Amino acid sequence: MPVFKSIAFSAALAGLMVGAVISVAQFFGTVPLIQKSEVYERKAAAEALPAGHEQAGAPVCTGNPVRVDDVTESPKLAE
C-alpha cells in the first residue's frame, strides 16, 4: 500500500506542475495573440459600416470578449 500512495502522490504532483506550466504558457502566449486579433476585427467591423451610419448599441466591455447588453459602464474603461 505505501507504494501505491507514493505513485498516486507523484502522479498528482506531476499533474499539478504540468497544469501550472501550461496555464502560464497559455496566459503569456495565447491571450496576447487573441487581444491583437481583436484590434483587427474591430477595425474590419468599423470599415464594413455604410457611409454616414453610426453604430448604436450597448457598450462593450473591452476586458471581456462577451458582449453584455445590461452593462452601462466598464471598469476597464475607468482606468
ABEGO torsion letter per residue (X at the ends): XAAAAAAAAAAAAAAAAAAAAAAAAAAAAAAAAAAAAAAAAAAAAAAABBBGBBBBEBBBBAABABBBAABABBAAAAX
